[in-house]
Amino acid sequence: MSPEKLGHMANQIAMFFESQPGDQARAVADHINANWAPAMRAQFLDGAPEQALHPLVTAALPEIRRPA
């Protein structure tokens, strides 16, 4: 999957969680960590700096686990 598509998906996740109570950035990271394959997370994290990401995605980046 392209980094652009993954960025779009992450932004959609953030738009959902921005209306939820609590730590929204943590919720974005938790969702990505739980539901994206390790290869998807790695590809997303590698391409993240070049993308226009929702502020919640940007805040969640440090909590998204990079596969070993």
PDBQT receptor file of N, H, CA, C and O in Angstrom, charges set to zero:
ATOM      1  N   MET A   1       0.856  -1.173   0.000  1.00  0.00    +0.000 N 
ATOM      2  CA  MET A   1       0.000   0.000   0.000  1.00  0.00    +0.000 C 
ATOM      3  C   MET A   1       0.901   1.234   0.000  1.00  0.00    +0.000 C 
ATOM      4  O   MET A   1       1.953   1.239   0.640  1.00  0.00    +0.000 OA
ATOM      5  N   SER A   2       0.499   2.254  -0.700  1.00  0.00    +0.000 N 
ATOM      6  H   SER A   2      -0.355   2.251  -1.220  1.00  0.00    +0.000 HD
ATOM      7  CA  SER A   2       1.337   3.448  -0.805  1.00  0.00    +0.000 C 
ATOM      8  C   SER A   2       1.321   4.247   0.499  1.00  0.00    +0.000 C 
ATOM      9  O   SER A   2       0.334   4.221   1.235  1.00  0.00    +0.000 OA
ATOM     10  N   PRO A   3       2.417   4.958   0.782  1.00  0.00    +0.000 N 
ATOM     11  CA  PRO A   3       2.438   5.814   1.970  1.00  0.00    +0.000 C 
ATOM     12  C   PRO A   3       1.331   6.866   1.938  1.00  0.00    +0.000 C 
ATOM     13  O   PRO A   3       0.794   7.240   2.981  1.00  0.00    +0.000 OA
ATOM     14  N   GLU A   4       0.994   7.341   0.745  1.00  0.00    +0.000 N 
ATOM     15  H   GLU A   4       1.430   7.037  -0.102  1.00  0.00    +0.000 HD
ATOM     16  CA  GLU A   4      -0.070   8.343   0.625  1.00  0.00    +0.000 C 
ATOM     17  C   GLU A   4      -1.415   7.770   1.059  1.00  0.00    +0.000 C 
ATOM     18  O   GLU A   4      -2.184   8.433   1.756  1.00  0.00    +0.000 OA
ATOM     19  N   LYS A   5      -1.695   6.535   0.642  1.00  0.00    +0.000 N 
ATOM     20  H   LYS A   5      -1.070   5.997   0.076  1.00  0.00    +0.000 HD
ATOM     21  CA  LYS A   5      -2.948   5.876   1.034  1.00  0.00    +0.000 C 
ATOM     22  C   LYS A   5      -2.983   5.644   2.547  1.00  0.00    +0.000 C 
ATOM     23  O   LYS A   5      -4.015   5.843   3.187  1.00  0.00    +0.000 OA
ATOM     24  N   LEU A   6      -1.857   5.225   3.108  1.00  0.00    +0.000 N 
ATOM     25  H   LEU A   6      -1.018   5.063   2.588  1.00  0.00    +0.000 HD
ATOM     26  CA  LEU A   6      -1.789   5.011   4.557  1.00  0.00    +0.000 C 
ATOM     27  C   LEU A   6      -1.984   6.331   5.305  1.00  0.00    +0.000 C 
ATOM     28  O   LEU A   6      -2.656   6.369   6.336  1.00  0.00    +0.000 OA
ATOM     29  N   GLY A   7      -1.399   7.407   4.787  1.00  0.00    +0.000 N 
ATOM     30  H   GLY A   7      -0.854   7.376   3.949  1.00  0.00    +0.000 HD
ATOM     31  CA  GLY A   7      -1.599   8.722   5.401  1.00  0.00    +0.000 C 
ATOM     32  C   GLY A   7      -3.060   9.141   5.353  1.00  0.00    +0.000 C 
ATOM     33  O   GLY A   7      -3.586   9.700   6.315  1.00  0.00    +0.000 OA
ATOM     34  N   HIS A   8      -3.703   8.870   4.238  1.00  0.00    +0.000 N 
ATOM     35  H   HIS A   8      -3.275   8.416   3.457  1.00  0.00    +0.000 HD
ATOM     36  CA  HIS A   8      -5.130   9.181   4.105  1.00  0.00    +0.000 C 
ATOM     37  C   HIS A   8      -5.944   8.380   5.121  1.00  0.00    +0.000 C 
ATOM     38  O   HIS A   8      -6.832   8.922   5.779  1.00  0.00    +0.000 OA
ATOM     39  N   MET A   9      -5.638   7.099   5.244  1.00  0.00    +0.000 N 
ATOM     40  H   MET A   9      -4.916   6.659   4.710  1.00  0.00    +0.000 HD
ATOM     41  CA  MET A   9      -6.333   6.251   6.212  1.00  0.00    +0.000 C 
ATOM     42  C   MET A   9      -6.111   6.761   7.637  1.00  0.00    +0.000 C 
ATOM     43  O   MET A   9      -7.055   6.823   8.426  1.00  0.00    +0.000 OA
ATOM     44  N   ALA A  10      -4.882   7.124   7.970  1.00  0.00    +0.000 N 
ATOM     45  H   ALA A  10      -4.116   7.074   7.330  1.00  0.00    +0.000 HD
ATOM     46  CA  ALA A  10      -4.585   7.643   9.312  1.00  0.00    +0.000 C 
ATOM     47  C   ALA A  10      -5.363   8.928   9.567  1.00  0.00    +0.000 C 
ATOM     48  O   ALA A  10      -5.881   9.127  10.666  1.00  0.00    +0.000 OA
ATOM     49  N   ASN A  11      -5.453   9.799   8.568  1.00  0.00    +0.000 N 
ATOM     50  H   ASN A  11      -5.033   9.637   7.675  1.00  0.00    +0.000 HD
ATOM     51  CA  ASN A  11      -6.210  11.036   8.724  1.00  0.00    +0.000 C 
ATOM     52  C   ASN A  11      -7.693  10.750   8.948  1.00  0.00    +0.000 C 
ATOM     53  O   ASN A  11      -8.338  11.449   9.730  1.00  0.00    +0.000 OA
ATOM     54  N   GLN A  12      -8.242   9.745   8.284  1.00  0.00    +0.000 N 
ATOM     55  H   GLN A  12      -7.717   9.177   7.650  1.00  0.00    +0.000 HD
ATOM     56  CA  GLN A  12      -9.639   9.374   8.504  1.00  0.00    +0.000 C 
ATOM     57  C   GLN A  12      -9.850   8.870   9.935  1.00  0.00    +0.000 C 
ATOM     58  O   GLN A  12     -10.854   9.194  10.569  1.00  0.00    +0.000 OA
ATOM     59  N   ILE A  13      -8.913   8.087  10.431  1.00  0.00    +0.000 N 
ATOM     60  H   ILE A  13      -8.098   7.824   9.916  1.00  0.00    +0.000 HD
ATOM     61  CA  ILE A  13      -8.988   7.602  11.814  1.00  0.00    +0.000 C 
ATOM     62  C   ILE A  13      -8.990   8.795  12.771  1.00  0.00    +0.000 C 
ATOM     63  O   ILE A  13      -9.777   8.840  13.716  1.00  0.00    +0.000 OA
ATOM     64  N   ALA A  14      -8.108   9.751  12.520  1.00  0.00    +0.000 N 
ATOM     65  H   ALA A  14      -7.469   9.714  11.753  1.00  0.00    +0.000 HD
ATOM     66  CA  ALA A  14      -8.028  10.938  13.381  1.00  0.00    +0.000 C 
ATOM     67  C   ALA A  14      -9.323  11.738  13.349  1.00  0.00    +0.000 C 
ATOM     68  O   ALA A  14      -9.771  12.225  14.387  1.00  0.00    +0.000 OA
ATOM     69  N   MET A  15      -9.932  11.880  12.174  1.00  0.00    +0.000 N 
ATOM     70  H   MET A  15      -9.568  11.485  11.331  1.00  0.00    +0.000 HD
ATOM     71  CA  MET A  15     -11.191  12.628  12.091  1.00  0.00    +0.000 C 
ATOM     72  C   MET A  15     -12.290  11.954  12.900  1.00  0.00    +0.000 C 
ATOM     73  O   MET A  15     -13.147  12.633  13.466  1.00  0.00    +0.000 OA
ATOM     74  N   PHE A  16     -12.274  10.627  12.961  1.00  0.00    +0.000 N 
ATOM     75  H   PHE A  16     -11.577  10.076  12.502  1.00  0.00    +0.000 HD
ATOM     76  CA  PHE A  16     -13.235   9.929  13.811  1.00  0.00    +0.000 C 
ATOM     77  C   PHE A  16     -12.967  10.230  15.279  1.00  0.00    +0.000 C 
ATOM     78  O   PHE A  16     -13.882  10.595  16.018  1.00  0.00    +0.000 OA
ATOM     79  N   PHE A  17     -11.721  10.080  15.702  1.00  0.00    +0.000 N 
ATOM     80  H   PHE A  17     -10.978   9.784  15.103  1.00  0.00    +0.000 HD
ATOM     81  CA  PHE A  17     -11.405  10.212  17.127  1.00  0.00    +0.000 C 
ATOM     82  C   PHE A  17     -11.423  11.650  17.629  1.00  0.00    +0.000 C 
ATOM     83  O   PHE A  17     -11.471  11.862  18.840  1.00  0.00    +0.000 OA
ATOM     84  N   GLU A  18     -11.387  12.651  16.744  1.00  0.00    +0.000 N 
ATOM     85  H   GLU A  18     -11.348  12.479  15.759  1.00  0.00    +0.000 HD
ATOM     86  CA  GLU A  18     -11.405  14.031  17.233  1.00  0.00    +0.000 C 
ATOM     87  C   GLU A  18     -12.739  14.384  17.883  1.00  0.00    +0.000 C 
ATOM     88  O   GLU A  18     -12.824  15.365  18.622  1.00  0.00    +0.000 OA
ATOM     89  N   SER A  19     -13.769  13.605  17.619  1.00  0.00    +0.000 N 
ATOM     90  H   SER A  19     -13.699  12.808  17.019  1.00  0.00    +0.000 HD
ATOM     91  CA  SER A  19     -15.061  13.864  18.254  1.00  0.00    +0.000 C 
ATOM     92  C   SER A  19     -15.274  13.029  19.521  1.00  0.00    +0.000 C 
ATOM     93  O   SER A  19     -16.325  13.122  20.154  1.00  0.00    +0.000 OA
ATOM     94  N   GLN A  20     -14.294  12.227  19.885  1.00  0.00    +0.000 N 
ATOM     95  H   GLN A  20     -13.440  12.152  19.370  1.00  0.00    +0.000 HD
ATOM     96  CA  GLN A  20     -14.414  11.359  21.047  1.00  0.00    +0.000 C 
ATOM     97  C   GLN A  20     -13.754  12.001  22.279  1.00  0.00    +0.000 C 
ATOM     98  O   GLN A  20     -12.791  12.755  22.140  1.00  0.00    +0.000 OA
ATOM     99  N   PRO A  21     -14.262  11.709  23.465  1.00  0.00    +0.000 N 
ATOM    100  CA  PRO A  21     -13.626  12.251  24.675  1.00  0.00    +0.000 C 
ATOM    101  C   PRO A  21     -12.323  11.514  24.972  1.00  0.00    +0.000 C 
ATOM    102  O   PRO A  21     -12.073  10.424  24.458  1.00  0.00    +0.000 OA
ATOM    103  N   GLY A  22     -11.518  12.124  25.795  1.00  0.00    +0.000 N 
ATOM    104  H   GLY A  22     -11.721  13.010  26.212  1.00  0.00    +0.000 HD
ATOM    105  CA  GLY A  22     -10.288  11.477  26.256  1.00  0.00    +0.000 C 
ATOM    106  C   GLY A  22      -9.080  11.869  25.418  1.00  0.00    +0.000 C 
ATOM    107  O   GLY A  22      -9.112  12.843  24.666  1.00  0.00    +0.000 OA
ATOM    108  N   ASP A  23      -8.029  11.098  25.562  1.00  0.00    +0.000 N 
ATOM    109  H   ASP A  23      -8.004  10.306  26.173  1.00  0.00    +0.000 HD
ATOM    110  CA  ASP A  23      -6.767  11.343  24.862  1.00  0.00    +0.000 C 
ATOM    111  C   ASP A  23      -6.916  10.879  23.417  1.00  0.00    +0.000 C 
ATOM    112  O   ASP A  23      -6.732   9.702  23.108  1.00  0.00    +0.000 OA
ATOM    113  N   GLN A  24      -7.244  11.799  22.557  1.00  0.00    +0.000 N 
ATOM    114  H   GLN A  24      -7.394  12.755  22.807  1.00  0.00    +0.000 HD
ATOM    115  CA  GLN A  24      -7.559  11.469  21.176  1.00  0.00    +0.000 C 
ATOM    116  C   GLN A  24      -6.333  10.972  20.403  1.00  0.00    +0.000 C 
ATOM    117  O   GLN A  24      -6.438  10.031  19.616  1.00  0.00    +0.000 OA
ATOM    118  N   ALA A  25      -5.189  11.591  20.621  1.00  0.00    +0.000 N 
ATOM    119  H   ALA A  25      -5.104  12.355  21.260  1.00  0.00    +0.000 HD
ATOM    120  CA  ALA A  25      -3.974  11.152  19.926  1.00  0.00    +0.000 C 
ATOM    121  C   ALA A  25      -3.620   9.727  20.347  1.00  0.00    +0.000 C 
ATOM    122  O   ALA A  25      -3.204   8.920  19.516  1.00  0.00    +0.000 OA
ATOM    123  N   ARG A  26      -3.780   9.423  21.611  1.00  0.00    +0.000 N 
ATOM    124  H   ARG A  26      -4.118  10.079  22.285  1.00  0.00    +0.000 HD
ATOM    125  CA  ARG A  26      -3.507   8.069  22.100  1.00  0.00    +0.000 C 
ATOM    126  C   ARG A  26      -4.475   7.078  21.459  1.00  0.00    +0.000 C 
ATOM    127  O   ARG A  26      -4.087   5.963  21.111  1.00  0.00    +0.000 OA
ATOM    128  N   ALA A  27      -5.726   7.484  21.304  1.00  0.00    +0.000 N 
ATOM    129  H   ALA A  27      -6.042   8.389  21.586  1.00  0.00    +0.000 HD
ATOM    130  CA  ALA A  27      -6.712   6.609  20.672  1.00  0.00    +0.000 C 
ATOM    131  C   ALA A  27      -6.346   6.320  19.219  1.00  0.00    +0.000 C 
ATOM    132  O   ALA A  27      -6.527   5.200  18.742  1.00  0.00    +0.000 OA
ATOM    133  N   VAL A  28      -5.834   7.326  18.516  1.00  0.00    +0.000 N 
ATOM    134  H   VAL A  28      -5.687   8.237  18.903  1.00  0.00    +0.000 HD
ATOM    135  CA  VAL A  28      -5.390   7.128  17.129  1.00  0.00    +0.000 C 
ATOM    136  C   VAL A  28      -4.242   6.122  17.105  1.00  0.00    +0.000 C 
ATOM    137  O   VAL A  28      -4.261   5.172  16.322  1.00  0.00    +0.000 OA
ATOM    138  N   ALA A  29      -3.256   6.329  17.951  1.00  0.00    +0.000 N 
ATOM    139  H   ALA A  29      -3.241   7.100  18.587  1.00  0.00    +0.000 HD
ATOM    140  CA  ALA A  29      -2.108   5.419  18.001  1.00  0.00    +0.000 C 
ATOM    141  C   ALA A  29      -2.540   4.011  18.385  1.00  0.00    +0.000 C 
ATOM    142  O   ALA A  29      -2.083   3.038  17.787  1.00  0.00    +0.000 OA
ATOM    143  N   ASP A  30      -3.407   3.896  19.366  1.00  0.00    +0.000 N 
ATOM    144  H   ASP A  30      -3.779   4.687  19.852  1.00  0.00    +0.000 HD
ATOM    145  CA  ASP A  30      -3.874   2.570  19.793  1.00  0.00    +0.000 C 
ATOM    146  C   ASP A  30      -4.593   1.853  18.657  1.00  0.00    +0.000 C 
ATOM    147  O   ASP A  30      -4.402   0.654  18.450  1.00  0.00    +0.000 OA
ATOM    148  N   HIS A  31      -5.419   2.590  17.925  1.00  0.00    +0.000 N 
ATOM    149  H   HIS A  31      -5.574   3.564  18.093  1.00  0.00    +0.000 HD
ATOM    150  CA  HIS A  31      -6.150   1.985  16.809  1.00  0.00    +0.000 C 
ATOM    151  C   HIS A  31      -5.185   1.491  15.730  1.00  0.00    +0.000 C 
ATOM    152  O   HIS A  31      -5.321   0.369  15.242  1.00  0.00    +0.000 OA
ATOM    153  N   ILE A  32      -4.229   2.310  15.363  1.00  0.00    +0.000 N 
ATOM    154  H   ILE A  32      -4.118   3.222  15.759  1.00  0.00    +0.000 HD
ATOM    155  CA  ILE A  32      -3.258   1.922  14.337  1.00  0.00    +0.000 C 
ATOM    156  C   ILE A  32      -2.425   0.742  14.826  1.00  0.00    +0.000 C 
ATOM    157  O   ILE A  32      -2.209  -0.213  14.079  1.00  0.00    +0.000 OA
ATOM    158  N   ASN A  33      -1.962   0.795  16.055  1.00  0.00    +0.000 N 
ATOM    159  H   ASN A  33      -2.137   1.570  16.662  1.00  0.00    +0.000 HD
ATOM    160  CA  ASN A  33      -1.148  -0.311  16.592  1.00  0.00    +0.000 C 
ATOM    161  C   ASN A  33      -1.931  -1.623  16.624  1.00  0.00    +0.000 C 
ATOM    162  O   ASN A  33      -1.364  -2.686  16.372  1.00  0.00    +0.000 OA
ATOM    163  N   ALA A  34      -3.207  -1.559  16.926  1.00  0.00    +0.000 N 
ATOM    164  H   ALA A  34      -3.668  -0.695  17.130  1.00  0.00    +0.000 HD
ATOM    165  CA  ALA A  34      -4.016  -2.771  17.063  1.00  0.00    +0.000 C 
ATOM    166  C   ALA A  34      -4.503  -3.322  15.722  1.00  0.00    +0.000 C 
ATOM    167  O   ALA A  34      -4.727  -4.525  15.592  1.00  0.00    +0.000 OA
ATOM    168  N   ASN A  35      -4.668  -2.453  14.728  1.00  0.00    +0.000 N 
ATOM    169  H   ASN A  35      -4.486  -1.476  14.833  1.00  0.00    +0.000 HD
ATOM    170  CA  ASN A  35      -5.355  -2.885  13.514  1.00  0.00    +0.000 C 
ATOM    171  C   ASN A  35      -4.508  -2.879  12.243  1.00  0.00    +0.000 C 
ATOM    172  O   ASN A  35      -4.913  -3.462  11.237  1.00  0.00    +0.000 OA
ATOM    173  N   TRP A  36      -3.376  -2.253  12.267  1.00  0.00    +0.000 N 
ATOM    174  H   TRP A  36      -3.047  -1.780  13.084  1.00  0.00    +0.000 HD
ATOM    175  CA  TRP A  36      -2.536  -2.230  11.068  1.00  0.00    +0.000 C 
ATOM    176  C   TRP A  36      -1.436  -3.270  11.202  1.00  0.00    +0.000 C 
ATOM    177  O   TRP A  36      -0.837  -3.430  12.266  1.00  0.00    +0.000 OA
ATOM    178  N   ALA A  37      -1.184  -3.965  10.121  1.00  0.00    +0.000 N 
ATOM    179  H   ALA A  37      -1.670  -3.836   9.257  1.00  0.00    +0.000 HD
ATOM    180  CA  ALA A  37      -0.102  -4.950  10.084  1.00  0.00    +0.000 C 
ATOM    181  C   ALA A  37       1.233  -4.247  10.320  1.00  0.00    +0.000 C 
ATOM    182  O   ALA A  37       1.373  -3.067   9.998  1.00  0.00    +0.000 OA
ATOM    183  N   PRO A  38       2.206  -4.954  10.874  1.00  0.00    +0.000 N 
ATOM    184  CA  PRO A  38       3.515  -4.338  11.101  1.00  0.00    +0.000 C 
ATOM    185  C   PRO A  38       4.105  -3.690   9.845  1.00  0.00    +0.000 C 
ATOM    186  O   PRO A  38       4.704  -2.617   9.927  1.00  0.00    +0.000 OA
ATOM    187  N   ALA A  39       3.943  -4.322   8.704  1.00  0.00    +0.000 N 
ATOM    188  H   ALA A  39       3.456  -5.193   8.637  1.00  0.00    +0.000 HD
ATOM    189  CA  ALA A  39       4.481  -3.745   7.460  1.00  0.00    +0.000 C 
ATOM    190  C   ALA A  39       3.786  -2.430   7.113  1.00  0.00    +0.000 C 
ATOM    191  O   ALA A  39       4.423  -1.508   6.604  1.00  0.00    +0.000 OA
ATOM    192  N   MET A  40       2.495  -2.341   7.384  1.00  0.00    +0.000 N 
ATOM    193  H   MET A  40       1.978  -3.090   7.797  1.00  0.00    +0.000 HD
ATOM    194  CA  MET A  40       1.758  -1.092   7.127  1.00  0.00    +0.000 C 
ATOM    195  C   MET A  40       2.274   0.018   8.037  1.00  0.00    +0.000 C 
ATOM    196  O   MET A  40       2.494   1.145   7.592  1.00  0.00    +0.000 OA
ATOM    197  N   ARG A  41       2.464  -0.310   9.317  1.00  0.00    +0.000 N 
ATOM    198  H   ARG A  41       2.285  -1.225   9.678  1.00  0.00    +0.000 HD
ATOM    199  CA  ARG A  41       2.969   0.709  10.257  1.00  0.00    +0.000 C 
ATOM    200  C   ARG A  41       4.350   1.192   9.837  1.00  0.00    +0.000 C 
ATOM    201  O   ARG A  41       4.622   2.392   9.862  1.00  0.00    +0.000 OA
ATOM    202  N   ALA A  42       5.218   0.272   9.454  1.00  0.00    +0.000 N 
ATOM    203  H   ALA A  42       4.997  -0.704   9.433  1.00  0.00    +0.000 HD
ATOM    204  CA  ALA A  42       6.575   0.649   9.049  1.00  0.00    +0.000 C 
ATOM    205  C   ALA A  42       6.535   1.541   7.820  1.00  0.00    +0.000 C 
ATOM    206  O   ALA A  42       7.218   2.564   7.772  1.00  0.00    +0.000 OA
ATOM    207  N   GLN A  43       5.747   1.163   6.832  1.00  0.00    +0.000 N 
ATOM    208  H   GLN A  43       5.192   0.332   6.870  1.00  0.00    +0.000 HD
ATOM    209  CA  GLN A  43       5.666   1.958   5.604  1.00  0.00    +0.000 C 
ATOM    210  C   GLN A  43       5.079   3.334   5.903  1.00  0.00    +0.000 C 
ATOM    211  O   GLN A  43       5.552   4.339   5.372  1.00  0.00    +0.000 OA
ATOM    212  N   PHE A  44       4.058   3.383   6.743  1.00  0.00    +0.000 N 
ATOM    213  H   PHE A  44       3.673   2.567   7.174  1.00  0.00    +0.000 HD
ATOM    214  CA  PHE A  44       3.461   4.658   7.117  1.00  0.00    +0.000 C 
ATOM    215  C   PHE A  44       4.476   5.544   7.835  1.00  0.00    +0.000 C 
ATOM    216  O   PHE A  44       4.633   6.714   7.484  1.00  0.00    +0.000 OA
ATOM    217  N   LEU A  45       5.159   5.000   8.829  1.00  0.00    +0.000 N 
ATOM    218  H   LEU A  45       5.031   4.050   9.113  1.00  0.00    +0.000 HD
ATOM    219  CA  LEU A  45       6.125   5.796   9.593  1.00  0.00    +0.000 C 
ATOM    220  C   LEU A  45       7.269   6.277   8.711  1.00  0.00    +0.000 C 
ATOM    221  O   LEU A  45       7.769   7.386   8.902  1.00  0.00    +0.000 OA
ATOM    222  N   ASP A  46       7.688   5.466   7.757  1.00  0.00    +0.000 N 
ATOM    223  H   ASP A  46       7.282   4.565   7.603  1.00  0.00    +0.000 HD
ATOM    224  CA  ASP A  46       8.768   5.879   6.854  1.00  0.00    +0.000 C 
ATOM    225  C   ASP A  46       8.330   7.038   5.958  1.00  0.00    +0.000 C 
ATOM    226  O   ASP A  46       9.141   7.904   5.628  1.00  0.00    +0.000 OA
ATOM    227  N   GLY A  47       7.055   7.061   5.563  1.00  0.00    +0.000 N 
ATOM    228  H   GLY A  47       6.397   6.358   5.831  1.00  0.00    +0.000 HD
ATOM    229  CA  GLY A  47       6.571   8.101   4.669  1.00  0.00    +0.000 C 
ATOM    230  C   GLY A  47       5.915   9.275   5.353  1.00  0.00    +0.000 C 
ATOM    231  O   GLY A  47       5.566  10.256   4.696  1.00  0.00    +0.000 OA
ATOM    232  N   ALA A  48       5.739   9.198   6.666  1.00  0.00    +0.000 N 
ATOM    233  H   ALA A  48       6.023   8.401   7.200  1.00  0.00    +0.000 HD
ATOM    234  CA  ALA A  48       5.009  10.238   7.406  1.00  0.00    +0.000 C 
ATOM    235  C   ALA A  48       5.598  11.639   7.258  1.00  0.00    +0.000 C 
ATOM    236  O   ALA A  48       4.831  12.591   7.117  1.00  0.00    +0.000 OA
ATOM    237  N   PRO A  49       6.923  11.813   7.283  1.00  0.00    +0.000 N 
ATOM    238  CA  PRO A  49       7.443  13.180   7.224  1.00  0.00    +0.000 C 
ATOM    239  C   PRO A  49       7.066  13.943   5.953  1.00  0.00    +0.000 C 
ATOM    240  O   PRO A  49       7.018  15.173   5.969  1.00  0.00    +0.000 OA
ATOM    241  N   GLU A  50       6.800  13.244   4.867  1.00  0.00    +0.000 N 
ATOM    242  H   GLU A  50       6.839  12.245   4.854  1.00  0.00    +0.000 HD
ATOM    243  CA  GLU A  50       6.480  13.919   3.616  1.00  0.00    +0.000 C 
ATOM    244  C   GLU A  50       4.992  14.170   3.428  1.00  0.00    +0.000 C 
ATOM    245  O   GLU A  50       4.585  14.676   2.382  1.00  0.00    +0.000 OA
ATOM    246  N   GLN A  51       4.179  13.833   4.403  1.00  0.00    +0.000 N 
ATOM    247  H   GLN A  51       4.509  13.422   5.253  1.00  0.00    +0.000 HD
ATOM    248  CA  GLN A  51       2.736  13.892   4.214  1.00  0.00    +0.000 C 
ATOM    249  C   GLN A  51       2.085  15.013   5.008  1.00  0.00    +0.000 C 
ATOM    250  O   GLN A  51       2.600  15.472   6.027  1.00  0.00    +0.000 OA
ATOM    251  N   ALA A  52       0.928  15.436   4.496  1.00  0.00    +0.000 N 
ATOM    252  H   ALA A  52       0.510  15.063   3.668  1.00  0.00    +0.000 HD
ATOM    253  CA  ALA A  52       0.085  16.384   5.218  1.00  0.00    +0.000 C 
ATOM    254  C   ALA A  52      -0.812  15.561   6.138  1.00  0.00    +0.000 C 
ATOM    255  O   ALA A  52      -1.792  14.964   5.690  1.00  0.00    +0.000 OA
ATOM    256  N   LEU A  53      -0.475  15.534   7.411  1.00  0.00    +0.000 N 
ATOM    257  H   LEU A  53       0.321  16.019   7.775  1.00  0.00    +0.000 HD
ATOM    258  CA  LEU A  53      -1.200  14.698   8.361  1.00  0.00    +0.000 C 
ATOM    259  C   LEU A  53      -2.049  15.550   9.300  1.00  0.00    +0.000 C 
ATOM    260  O   LEU A  53      -1.681  16.668   9.660  1.00  0.00    +0.000 OA
ATOM    261  N   HIS A  54      -3.173  15.000   9.679  1.00  0.00    +0.000 N 
ATOM    262  H   HIS A  54      -3.472  14.092   9.387  1.00  0.00    +0.000 HD
ATOM    263  CA  HIS A  54      -4.059  15.611  10.669  1.00  0.00    +0.000 C 
ATOM    264  C   HIS A  54      -3.239  15.832  11.947  1.00  0.00    +0.000 C 
ATOM    265  O   HIS A  54      -2.386  15.007  12.274  1.00  0.00    +0.000 OA
ATOM    266  N   PRO A  55      -3.481  16.921  12.667  1.00  0.00    +0.000 N 
ATOM    267  CA  PRO A  55      -2.716  17.173  13.905  1.00  0.00    +0.000 C 
ATOM    268  C   PRO A  55      -2.768  16.024  14.911  1.00  0.00    +0.000 C 
ATOM    269  O   PRO A  55      -1.790  15.797  15.624  1.00  0.00    +0.000 OA
ATOM    270  N   LEU A  56      -3.874  15.301  14.985  1.00  0.00    +0.000 N 
ATOM    271  H   LEU A  56      -4.668  15.485  14.406  1.00  0.00    +0.000 HD
ATOM    272  CA  LEU A  56      -3.933  14.157  15.908  1.00  0.00    +0.000 C 
ATOM    273  C   LEU A  56      -3.014  13.029  15.454  1.00  0.00    +0.000 C 
ATOM    274  O   LEU A  56      -2.443  12.329  16.290  1.00  0.00    +0.000 OA
ATOM    275  N   VAL A  57      -2.861  12.842  14.153  1.00  0.00    +0.000 N 
ATOM    276  H   VAL A  57      -3.325  13.411  13.474  1.00  0.00    +0.000 HD
ATOM    277  CA  VAL A  57      -1.938  11.824  13.652  1.00  0.00    +0.000 C 
ATOM    278  C   VAL A  57      -0.511  12.231  14.002  1.00  0.00    +0.000 C 
ATOM    279  O   VAL A  57       0.283  11.409  14.459  1.00  0.00    +0.000 OA
ATOM    280  N   THR A  58      -0.197  13.489  13.786  1.00  0.00    +0.000 N 
ATOM    281  H   THR A  58      -0.842  14.156  13.414  1.00  0.00    +0.000 HD
ATOM    282  CA  THR A  58       1.139  13.989  14.115  1.00  0.00    +0.000 C 
ATOM    283  C   THR A  58       1.426  13.784  15.602  1.00  0.00    +0.000 C 
ATOM    284  O   THR A  58       2.523  13.366  15.974  1.00  0.00    +0.000 OA
ATOM    285  N   ALA A  59       0.449  14.076  16.444  1.00  0.00    +0.000 N 
ATOM    286  H   ALA A  59      -0.442  14.416  16.143  1.00  0.00    +0.000 HD
ATOM    287  CA  ALA A  59       0.622  13.886  17.886  1.00  0.00    +0.000 C 
ATOM    288  C   ALA A  59       0.743  12.408  18.250  1.00  0.00    +0.000 C 
ATOM    289  O   ALA A  59       1.391  12.067  19.239  1.00  0.00    +0.000 OA
ATOM    290  N   ALA A  60       0.127  11.533  17.463  1.00  0.00    +0.000 N 
ATOM    291  H   ALA A  60      -0.399  11.810  16.660  1.00  0.00    +0.000 HD
ATOM    292  CA  ALA A  60       0.160  10.100  17.747  1.00  0.00    +0.000 C 
ATOM    293  C   ALA A  60       1.433   9.418  17.273  1.00  0.00    +0.000 C 
ATOM    294  O   ALA A  60       1.748   8.322  17.737  1.00  0.00    +0.000 OA
ATOM    295  N   LEU A  61       2.172  10.037  16.362  1.00  0.00    +0.000 N 
ATOM    296  H   LEU A  61       1.916  10.927  15.985  1.00  0.00    +0.000 HD
ATOM    297  CA  LEU A  61       3.341   9.380  15.763  1.00  0.00    +0.000 C 
ATOM    298  C   LEU A  61       4.309   8.771  16.784  1.00  0.00    +0.000 C 
ATOM    299  O   LEU A  61       4.751   7.641  16.578  1.00  0.00    +0.000 OA
ATOM    300  N   PRO A  62       4.660   9.465  17.877  1.00  0.00    +0.000 N 
ATOM    301  CA  PRO A  62       5.598   8.853  18.822  1.00  0.00    +0.000 C 
ATOM    302  C   PRO A  62       5.074   7.581  19.496  1.00  0.00    +0.000 C 
ATOM    303  O   PRO A  62       5.859   6.768  19.984  1.00  0.00    +0.000 OA
ATOM    304  N   GLU A  63       3.752   7.411  19.521  1.00  0.00    +0.000 N 
ATOM    305  H   GLU A  63       3.115   8.072  19.124  1.00  0.00    +0.000 HD
ATOM    306  CA  GLU A  63       3.150   6.244  20.178  1.00  0.00    +0.000 C 
ATOM    307  C   GLU A  63       2.867   5.089  19.215  1.00  0.00    +0.000 C 
ATOM    308  O   GLU A  63       2.493   4.000  19.652  1.00  0.00    +0.000 OA
ATOM    309  N   ILE A  64       3.040   5.313  17.918  1.00  0.00    +0.000 N 
ATOM    310  H   ILE A  64       3.343   6.197  17.563  1.00  0.00    +0.000 HD
ATOM    311  CA  ILE A  64       2.816   4.247  16.947  1.00  0.00    +0.000 C 
ATOM    312  C   ILE A  64       4.051   3.372  16.939  1.00  0.00    +0.000 C 
ATOM    313  O   ILE A  64       5.165   3.848  16.719  1.00  0.00    +0.000 OA
ATOM    314  N   ARG A  65       3.842   2.079  17.182  1.00  0.00    +0.000 N 
ATOM    315  H   ARG A  65       2.937   1.693  17.361  1.00  0.00    +0.000 HD
ATOM    316  CA  ARG A  65       4.974   1.151  17.314  1.00  0.00    +0.000 C 
ATOM    317  C   ARG A  65       5.591   0.817  15.969  1.00  0.00    +0.000 C 
ATOM    318  O   ARG A  65       4.898   0.422  15.032  1.00  0.00    +0.000 OA
ATOM    319  N   ARG A  66       6.905   0.982  15.885  1.00  0.00    +0.000 N 
ATOM    320  H   ARG A  66       7.469   1.304  16.646  1.00  0.00    +0.000 HD
ATOM    321  CA  ARG A  66       7.655   0.557  14.713  1.00  0.00    +0.000 C 
ATOM    322  C   ARG A  66       8.004  -0.905  14.896  1.00  0.00    +0.000 C 
ATOM    323  O   ARG A  66       8.541  -1.285  15.937  1.00  0.00    +0.000 OA
ATOM    324  N   PRO A  67       7.705  -1.744  13.893  1.00  0.00    +0.000 N 
ATOM    325  CA  PRO A  67       8.039  -3.154  14.012  1.00  0.00    +0.000 C 
ATOM    326  C   PRO A  67       9.548  -3.369  14.133  1.00  0.00    +0.000 C 
ATOM    327  O   PRO A  67      10.342  -2.603  13.588  1.00  0.00    +0.000 OA
ATOM    328  N   ALA A  68       9.923  -4.408  14.846  1.00  0.00    +0.000 N 
ATOM    329  H   ALA A  68       9.278  -5.031  15.289  1.00  0.00    +0.000 HD
ATOM    330  CA  ALA A  68      11.338  -4.708  15.041  1.00  0.00    +0.000 C 
ATOM    331  C   ALA A  68      11.973  -5.245  13.772  1.00  0.00    +0.000 C 
ATOM    332  O   ALA A  68      13.165  -5.551  13.760  1.00  0.00    +0.000 OA
TER     333      ALA A  68
